[in-house]
C-alpha cells in the first residue's frame, strides 16, 4: 500500500476505499477510462487538483496497483498514465456512481470536462437490436476529439482521438452542452441545435439514432429531429 490511511476493516467495501477512497482518486480513474493520459492532460481534466496533490494521488494509485506508467514509443516518447487491468474493472463502478450522483438532491451545476461528458454518454447508451445501424462518429468537444463506433445498434468503441478514415457523422459541441443533451428528452437536443450550441455534419439519420440511444426516454424525437448542416468533408 502506498498510503497508511486505512480503515482497518475487513469488509471488501472498506478495502476498495483503502485503494481508491482518497479525494481525487476516482476522478483520476474517470480521466483514464477512455485511454492513457500524460500528466499535463490529467491536470487539464482536473483543474481543481494542484500538481502536488495530483502527483501524490498518482503515486498512491500506482502503489495500489490501480494505475501504471509507461512510455509511448517514438516519435512521441511521452510518459503516460493508464489503468491496470484491475484498475480498469472500476469502469462499471464509476459509471454507476455517476448515475447515482445524477439524482443528488442539490446538483452541483459545475462545469464538466470532455471525458466526463463522453463517459456519461457511454453509460447511458442502450443497444437497439430492434433498430440496428452501423456508423462511425467523430465527437468534437472544443479541442478534444473522440471516436464512437456503433455496429448493429451496439456500442463497439468509444475512445479518445479522431477516427481512422472519414466518419459518417461529426458532432461538434462543448462538454457542458453534451452533458445536458444526453439523458434528456428531445426538446433539449432541439434547443441546442436551434441556438447553434450543437451541430451535426454528415449522416443526420445516424446522428439521430445515436442521440435516441442515449435518451432516458425513447421518445419519437419529433421536436429534436436532427438535420445535418452539411456533408462530412
C-alpha positions in Angstrom: 0.0 0.0 0.0 1.2 3.5 -0.9 -0.6 5.2 2.0 -1.1 4.3 5.7 -4.6 5.8 5.7 -6.6 2.6 6.0 -9.9 1.8 7.6 -8.7 -1.4 9.3 -11.9 -3.1 8.3 -12.0 -6.4 6.6 -15.1 -5.6 4.5 -14.5 -5.6 0.8 -16.0 -2.1 0.5 -13.5 -0.7 3.1 -10.7 -2.5 1.2 -11.8 -0.8 -2.0 -11.9 2.6 -0.3 -8.4 1.9 1.1 -7.3 1.8 -2.6 -9.4 4.5 -4.2 -11.1 6.4 -1.4 -8.8 9.4 -1.2 -10.0 12.7 -2.7 -9.4 12.9 -6.5 -8.6 9.2 -6.8 -11.8 8.1 -8.5 -11.7 11.2 -10.7 -8.3 10.3 -11.9 -9.7 6.8 -12.7 -12.5 8.6 -14.6 -10.0 10.5 -16.6 -8.2 7.3 -17.7 -11.2 5.2 -18.6 -11.0 6.3 -22.3 -7.3 5.7 -22.6 -3.9 6.8 -21.3 -3.1 10.4 -20.5 0.0 12.5 -19.8 0.4 14.3 -16.5 -0.4 17.6 -18.2 -3.6 16.1 -19.8 -4.7 14.9 -16.3 -4.1 18.4 -15.0 -6.3 19.8 -17.8 -9.1 17.4 -16.9 -8.8 18.0 -13.2 -8.1 21.7 -12.8 -9.1 21.8 -9.2 -6.3 19.4 -8.2 -3.0 21.1 -7.8 0.1 19.4 -9.3 1.4 18.3 -5.9 -1.8 16.5 -4.9 -2.3 15.1 -8.3 1.3 13.6 -8.3 0.7 12.2 -4.8 -2.6 10.6 -5.8 -1.0 9.1 -8.9 1.9 7.6 -6.8 -0.7 6.1 -4.4 -2.8 4.7 -7.2 0.3 3.3 -8.8 1.4 1.8 -5.5 -2.0 0.3 -5.0 -2.0 -1.4 -8.4 -4.7 0.7 -9.9 -2.6 2.8 -12.3 0.7 2.3 -14.1 3.2 4.4 -16.0 4.6 3.6 -19.4 6.5 5.5 -22.1 5.0 5.8 -25.6 7.1 4.6 -28.5 8.9 7.2 -30.7 8.4 9.7 -32.0 6.1 10.6 -29.1 8.2 9.1 -26.4 6.0 10.7 -23.8 5.3 9.2 -20.3 1.6 8.4 -19.8 -0.5 7.0 -17.1 -3.0 4.2 -17.7 -5.3 1.9 -15.7 -4.0 -1.6 -14.9 -6.3 -4.5 -15.8 -7.5 -4.5 -12.2 -8.0 -0.7 -12.3 -10.0 -0.9 -15.5 -12.5 -3.0 -13.6 -13.6 0.2 -11.9 -15.3 1.3 -15.1 -18.7 0.0 -14.1 -18.2 1.4 -10.6 -17.5 4.9 -11.9 -20.4 4.8 -14.3 -22.8 3.5 -11.7 -21.6 6.2 -9.2 -22.3 8.8 -11.9 -25.8 7.5 -12.3 -26.3 7.8 -8.6 -24.9 11.3 -8.5 -27.3 12.5 -11.1 -30.1 12.0 -8.6 -28.4 14.2 -5.9 -30.9 16.5 -4.1 -28.8 19.5 -5.0 -27.0 19.0 -8.3 -23.7 20.9 -8.3 -24.2 22.8 -11.5 -20.4 22.9 -12.1 -18.8 22.7 -15.5 -18.0 19.2 -16.7 -14.9 18.1 -18.6 -14.8 16.4 -22.0 -14.1 12.9 -20.7 -16.9 13.3 -18.1 -19.5 14.1 -20.8 -18.4 11.2 -23.0 -18.4 8.7 -20.2 -21.9 9.8 -19.3 -22.9 9.3 -22.9 -21.4 5.8 -22.9 -23.1 4.9 -19.6 -26.5 5.9 -20.9 -26.1 4.1 -24.3 -28.8 1.5 -24.7 -28.3 -1.1 -27.5 -31.1 -1.0 -30.1 -31.1 -4.5 -31.7 -34.7 -3.7 -32.9 -33.3 -0.8 -34.9 -29.8 -1.9 -35.8 -27.5 0.6 -37.5 -23.7 0.8 -38.1 -21.9 4.1 -38.1 -18.7 5.8 -37.1 -18.8 9.2 -35.3 -16.3 11.9 -34.5 -17.3 14.0 -31.5 -15.6 17.4 -31.2 -15.6 19.0 -27.8 -13.6 22.1 -28.2 -10.0 20.9 -28.8 -10.8 17.4 -27.7 -11.6 14.6 -30.2 -13.4 11.3 -29.6 -14.4 8.4 -31.7 -17.6 6.4 -31.4 -18.3 3.3 -33.4 -21.7 1.6 -33.4 -22.1 -1.8 -35.0 -25.6 -3.4 -35.5 -27.0 -1.0 -32.9 -24.5 -1.8 -30.3 -21.7 0.4 -28.9 -18.5 -1.2 -30.3 -16.0 1.5 -29.4 -15.6 4.8 -27.6 -12.2 6.3 -27.3 -10.1 9.4 -27.3 -8.8 10.7 -30.7 -10.1 11.0 -34.2 -11.4 8.0 -36.1 -9.4 6.2 -38.7 -10.8 7.2 -42.0 -13.7 9.5 -42.7 -16.6 9.3 -40.1 -20.2 9.0 -41.1 -21.2 11.8 -38.7 -19.4 14.6 -36.9 -20.9 16.1 -33.7 -19.5 19.5 -32.7 -20.4 21.0 -29.4 -18.9 21.7 -25.9 -18.8 19.4 -22.9 -21.5 21.2 -20.9 -23.9 21.1 -23.8 -23.3 17.4 -24.5 -23.7 16.7 -20.8 -27.1 18.5 -20.8 -28.3 16.9 -24.0 -27.6 13.2 -23.2 -30.1 11.5 -20.9 -32.9 14.1 -21.5 -35.8 14.3 -23.9 -35.6 15.5 -27.5 -36.6 19.1 -26.7 -33.2 19.8 -25.0 -31.4 18.5 -28.1 -33.7 20.6 -30.3 -32.8 23.7 -28.3 -29.1 23.1 -28.6 -29.3 22.6 -32.3 -31.5 25.7 -32.8 -29.2 28.0 -31.0 -26.1 26.6 -32.6 -24.5 25.1 -29.5 -24.5 21.7 -31.2 -24.1 21.0 -34.8 -24.2 17.7 -36.8 -22.3 17.2 -40.0 -22.8 14.3 -42.4 -25.4 11.5 -41.9 -28.2 13.0 -40.0 -30.1 9.7 -39.5 -27.0 8.2 -37.9 -26.8 11.3 -35.6 -30.4 11.0 -34.7 -30.1 7.3 -33.8 -27.1 7.9 -31.6 -29.0 10.6 -29.6 -32.0 8.4 -29.5 -29.9 5.6 -27.9 -28.7 7.9 -25.0 -32.1 9.3 -24.0 -33.7 8.3 -20.7 -37.0 8.1 -22.5 -37.0 6.6 -26.0 -39.5 9.2 -27.4 -40.2 9.8 -31.1 -37.7 12.7 -31.2 -40.0 14.7 -33.4 -39.1 18.1 -31.9 -35.4 17.1 -31.7 -35.1 15.7 -35.2 -31.6 16.3 -36.5 -30.8 17.9 -39.8 -27.2 17.8 -40.8 -25.8 21.2 -41.7 -23.5 19.7 -44.5 -21.8 16.5 -45.6 -18.6 15.4 -43.9 -15.7 16.9 -45.8 
